[in-house]
Amino acid sequence: MAGTETQNVNELLQIRRDKLTELQEAGKNPFAITKYDVTHHSADIKEGFDVLEGKEVCIAGRMMSKRIMGKASFCHVLDLKGTIQCYVARDFIGEEPYRDFKKMDIGDIIGIKGTVFKTKTGEISVHATELVLLTKSLQILPEKYHGLTNTDLRYRQRYVDLIMNPEVKETFIKRSRIISAIRRYLDQQGFMEVETPMLVSNAGGAAARPFETHFNALDEDVKLRISLELYLKRLIVGGLERVYEIGRVFRNEGVDTRHNPEFTLMELYQAYTDYHGMMDLTENLYRYVTQEVLGTTKIVYNGIEMDLGKPFARMTMIDAVKQYSGVDWNEIHTLEDARAAAKAHHVEYEERHKKGEILNLFFEQFCEEHMIQPTFIMDHPTDISPLTKMKPDNPEYVERFEFFMNGWEMANAYSELNDPIDQRHRFALQEEQFAAGDEEANHTDEDFLNALEIGMPPTGGIGFGIDRMCMLLTDSAAIRDVLLFPTMKRIEKQGNEEEKDED
């Protein structure tokens, strides 16, 4: 049976190529057409019908259905904004163009000039007076009623996914609007958008393993950035008091519903403020973007409502661990105490982990899943925060917060460490951790230390996960649903054909 289906498909594909050859031999090569003047999109015509009725319009798009009825036919054309019906009659477009139209296939891209009218059944349509084949489709689209439902194939062939699933196109249009709204808000607050290097000699600013490559021209090994932090702080040193960057970062880690090895991060830094200022900015930014994109400050994700119109909750990591695990970390005074608590509560740790790292493990195991409504978790251990200013009254902890929604970390922010002596000491501790087996530890960045010695003002900084924000605001189940081209595993095809990606 499978062999018969393959044969049938191959025959259909050959028919399309034969049609193309016939057109080319007749001097009607669709690939020779270079432009088509579009005046309206489908939604524009439907929304403006009262004004456009009887007026001439030019539309273009992909033919998604065709119904031949002798001397007159109907088809539906899909463009950027949706679909619209077109009435195509021989007596209006001409005998030869109508004959050509009848040979066209679903998936062909056509241009139609005609007048706007409403059919007897009340459907707003375009009465064609001219029809042009702009591109011949040589492949077969998925069957209309089943669409493209194979998840793996959808991610691989996003171009087909966008054609067959209107809600997918809407998700990515919304993503674009989210990023535009972020930029608008930050621009209004006096921030300057900048760009910093992706290829770096020292991939610092986050706890992650980098991708490594080789720069042939200089015969040097370089890395893809894992963060935007250290270069943006250099700009604060240089006197650019409010800067931000939205860009791709790369982390050599696994793939799951919330992680992709390349993803979009936004980081911003503001001189003369601290992590409290970053909390206020985060709250206002999320509220602004949600209102702009969704028209409300309430979002629903996976059936759960989250209200960004209310003040965001704020609690320390110690208080969260006490609330959800019953362990009061104020009573944990030594590393031995921390290990004993971990064993008693079945929290797995490694010998290299310090007291503060074990506290963070408690938080991840007992608390994160409860952080559904917008919540700032504050005052992290110094052990896990090598770039953050210590709390003046308690050097075991730093002025840092993570922002949570739906049990996910959505942002990470600090009062930035601007003491170059302390920063050098923190880097040294990170080097020790790397030597002890922590492959995600930071490395000493001498140029960054030099910048701090020049002098960085008190500064607040934050990193936002743009993809997770898009997931929440589009009610998307996985990060791949908000990435146009997510990372996929490659497999080798049989024979000598090139490798292709596969999940």
Residue pairs with C-beta under 8 A, 6 or more apart in sequence:
9 140
12 140
13 138
13 139
13 140
16 105
16 136
16 137
16 138
16 139
16 140
17 138
19 103
19 105
19 136
20 30
20 136
20 138
23 29
23 30
23 100
23 133
23 136
28 100
28 133
30 133
30 134
30 135
30 136
31 135
31 136
33 132
33 134
33 135
36 58
36 60
36 111
36 132
36 134
37 58
38 58
38 59
38 60
38 111
39 57
39 58
39 59
40 52
40 57
40 58
40 59
41 59
41 79
41 80
41 81
41 82
42 59
42 61
42 77
42 78
42 79
42 81
42 82
42 83
42 84
43 81
43 82
44 81
45 52
45 57
45 59
45 84
45 116
45 124
45 126
46 82
46 84
46 124
49 116
49 118
49 124
52 116
53 116
53 117
53 118
54 115
54 116
54 117
55 115
55 116
56 113
56 114
56 115
56 129
57 113
57 114
57 115
57 116
57 126
58 111
58 112
58 113
59 77
59 79
59 84
59 86
59 111
59 112
59 126
60 77
60 79
60 109
60 110
60 111
60 112
60 134
61 77
61 78
61 79
61 80
61 83
61 109
61 110
62 77
62 78
62 79
62 107
62 108
62 109
62 110
62 137
62 163
63 75
63 76
63 77
63 78
63 104
63 105
63 106
63 107
63 108
63 109
63 110
64 75
64 76
64 77
64 78
64 83
64 106
64 107
64 141
64 144
65 74
65 75
65 76
65 106
65 144
66 73
66 74
66 75
66 104
66 106
67 73
67 74
67 75
68 102
71 89
71 90
71 91
71 98
72 87
72 88
72 89
72 90
73 87
73 88
73 89
73 101
73 102
74 85
74 86
74 87
74 88
74 125
75 85
75 86
75 88
75 110
76 83
76 84
76 85
76 86
77 83
77 84
77 86
77 110
77 112
78 163
82 166
84 124
84 125
84 126
85 119
85 123
85 124
85 125
85 126
86 112
86 114
86 125
86 126
86 127
86 128
87 114
87 117
87 119
87 125
87 126
87 127
87 128
88 98
88 101
88 112
88 128
88 131
89 98
89 127
89 128
90 98
92 114
92 127
92 128
92 129
93 101
93 128
93 129
93 130
93 131
97 130
97 131
100 133
101 131
104 110
104 133
105 136
105 137
106 137
106 141
107 137
107 139
107 140
107 141
108 133
108 135
108 136
108 137
109 133
109 134
109 135
109 137
110 131
110 132
110 133
110 134
111 130
111 131
111 132
111 134
112 126
112 128
112 130
112 131
112 132
113 128
113 129
113 130
113 131
114 126
114 127
114 128
114 129
114 130
115 126
115 127
115 129
116 124
116 125
116 126
116 127
117 124
117 125
117 126
117 127
118 124
118 125
119 125
141 160
141 163
141 164
142 148
142 160
142 164
147 164
147 165
148 154
148 157
148 160
148 161
148 164
148 165
152 488
152 502
152 503
153 160
154 160
154 161
154 165
154 168
155 161
155 480
155 485
155 486
155 488
155 503
156 488
156 500
156 501
156 502
156 503
158 168
158 484
158 485
161 168
162 168
162 169
162 172
168 481
171 470
171 474
171 476
171 481
171 482
172 482
172 484
174 293
174 470
174 473
174 474
175 470
175 474
175 482
177 292
177 293
178 289
178 293
178 466
178 469
178 470
178 473
179 246
179 466
181 288
181 289
181 292
181 293
182 246
182 266
182 285
182 289
182 466
183 193
183 246
184 292
185 284
185 285
185 288
185 289
186 193
186 244
186 268
186 285
187 193
189 242
189 281
190 242
191 242
191 243
191 244
191 268
191 270
192 240
192 242
192 243
192 244
193 243
193 244
193 245
193 246
194 232
194 235
194 240
194 243
194 244
194 245
195 245
195 247
196 225
196 228
196 231
196 232
196 235
196 245
196 247
197 225
197 231
198 224
198 225
198 247
198 248
198 250
199 213
199 215
199 222
199 223
199 224
199 225
200 222
200 223
200 224
200 225
201 220
201 222
201 223
202 223
202 230
202 443
202 444
202 445
203 210
203 223
203 224
203 225
203 226
203 227
204 226
204 227
204 229
204 230
204 442
204 443
204 445
204 448
205 225
205 226
205 227
205 228
205 229
205 230
205 387
205 442
206 226
206 227
206 229
206 249
206 251
206 463
207 384
207 440
207 441
207 442
208 226
208 227
208 251
208 252
208 253
208 440
209 226
209 251
209 252
209 253
209 439
209 440
210 223
210 224
210 225
210 226
210 250
210 251
210 252
211 223
211 224
211 250
211 251
211 252
211 261
212 221
212 222
212 223
212 224
213 221
213 222
213 223
213 224
214 220
214 221
214 222
215 221
215 222
224 249
224 250
225 249
225 250
226 249
226 250
226 251
227 249
227 265
227 267
227 463
228 245
228 247
228 249
228 265
228 267
228 463
229 267
229 387
229 461
229 463
230 445
230 448
232 243
232 244
232 245
232 267
232 268
232 269
232 461
233 269
233 416
233 448
233 451
233 456
233 459
233 461
234 447
234 448
234 451
235 243
235 269
236 243
236 269
236 271
236 416
236 456
236 457
236 459
237 451
237 452
237 454
237 455
237 456
241 270
241 271
241 272
241 457
242 268
242 269
242 270
242 271
243 268
243 269
244 266
244 267
244 268
244 269
245 266
245 267
245 268
246 264
246 265
246 266
246 466
247 264
247 265
247 266
248 262
248 263
248 264
248 265
249 262
249 263
249 264
249 265
250 261
250 262
251 261
251 263
252 261
253 259
253 261
255 261
255 486
255 487
257 477
257 478
257 479
257 480
258 408
258 468
258 471
258 478
258 479
259 479
260 467
260 479
260 480
260 483
260 486
260 487
261 487
262 487
263 465
263 466
263 467
263 479
263 483
264 465
264 466
264 467
265 463
265 464
265 465
265 466
266 463
266 464
266 466
267 461
267 462
267 463
267 464
268 281
268 461
268 462
269 416
269 459
269 460
269 461
270 277
270 278
270 281
270 459
270 460
270 461
271 457
271 458
271 459
272 457
272 458
272 459
273 458
273 459
273 460
274 389
274 399
274 415
274 458
274 460
275 378
275 399
275 400
275 401
275 413
275 414
275 415
275 460
276 460
277 460
278 401
278 413
278 414
278 460
278 461
278 462
279 312
279 314
279 376
279 401
279 413
281 460
281 462
282 312
282 376
282 403
282 411
282 413
282 462
282 464
283 308
283 311
283 312
283 374
286 308
286 374
286 469
287 297
287 308
287 309
289 469
289 473
290 296
290 297
290 299
290 308
290 473
291 297
293 473
294 473
297 307
297 308
297 309
298 305
298 306
298 307
298 308
298 309
299 305
299 306
299 308
299 472
299 473
299 475
300 306
300 475
301 406
301 471
301 472
301 475
302 406
302 475
302 477
304 372
304 406
306 372
306 373
306 374
306 405
306 406
306 472
307 373
308 374
310 373
310 374
312 373
312 374
312 375
312 376
312 403
313 373
313 374
313 375
313 376
314 375
314 376
314 378
314 401
315 323
315 375
315 376
315 377
315 378
316 377
316 378
316 379
317 359
317 360
317 363
317 377
317 378
317 379
317 380
317 381
318 328
318 329
318 330
318 359
318 379
320 363
320 367
320 371
320 377
321 327
321 329
321 359
321 362
321 363
321 366
321 367
322 328
322 329
323 367
324 366
324 367
324 370
325 345
325 362
325 365
325 366
325 367
327 341
327 345
327 362
329 359
329 362
331 337
332 338
332 341
332 355
332 359
334 355
335 354
335 355
335 358
337 355
338 355
338 358
338 359
339 349
339 358
341 347
341 358
341 362
342 348
342 349
342 358
342 361
342 362
345 362
345 365
345 366
347 358
347 361
347 362
347 365
348 361
349 357
349 358
349 361
350 437
352 433
352 436
352 437
352 438
353 361
354 381
354 383
355 381
355 383
355 396
356 380
356 381
356 382
356 383
356 384
356 396
356 397
357 381
357 383
357 384
359 381
360 380
360 381
360 384
363 377
367 377
368 404
368 407
368 408
368 409
369 407
370 407
371 377
371 404
371 405
371 406
371 407
371 408
372 405
372 406
372 407
373 405
374 403
374 404
374 405
375 403
375 404
375 405
376 401
376 402
376 403
376 404
377 401
377 402
377 403
377 404
378 400
378 401
379 391
379 397
379 398
379 399
379 400
379 401
380 388
380 397
380 398
380 400
380 401
380 402
381 396
381 397
381 398
382 388
382 390
382 395
382 396
382 397
382 398
385 398
385 400
385 414
386 426
386 427
386 429
386 430
386 442
387 414
387 416
387 417
387 423
387 426
387 442
388 398
388 399
388 400
388 414
388 415
388 416
388 417
389 398
389 399
389 414
389 415
389 416
389 417
389 418
389 419
390 397
390 398
390 399
390 417
390 422
391 397
391 398
391 399
398 414
398 415
399 414
399 415
400 412
400 413
400 414
400 415
401 412
401 413
402 409
402 411
402 412
402 413
403 409
403 410
403 411
403 412
403 413
404 410
405 472
406 472
408 468
409 465
410 464
410 465
410 468
410 469
410 472
411 462
411 463
411 464
411 465
412 462
412 463
413 460
413 461
413 462
413 463
414 460
414 461
414 462
415 458
415 459
415 460
416 456
416 458
416 459
416 460
416 461
417 423
417 426
418 452
418 455
418 456
418 457
418 458
418 459
419 452
420 449
420 452
420 453
423 448
423 449
423 452
424 444
424 449
427 442
427 443
427 444
427 445
427 449
428 444
430 441
430 442
430 443
430 444
431 441
431 443
431 444
433 441
434 441
434 443
467 479
467 482
467 483
468 479
470 476
470 482
471 477
471 478
471 479
471 481
471 482
474 481
474 482
476 482
479 486
480 486
488 501
488 502
488 503
489 501
489 502
489 503
490 499
490 500
490 501
490 502
491 499
491 500
491 501
491 502
492 499
493 499
493 500
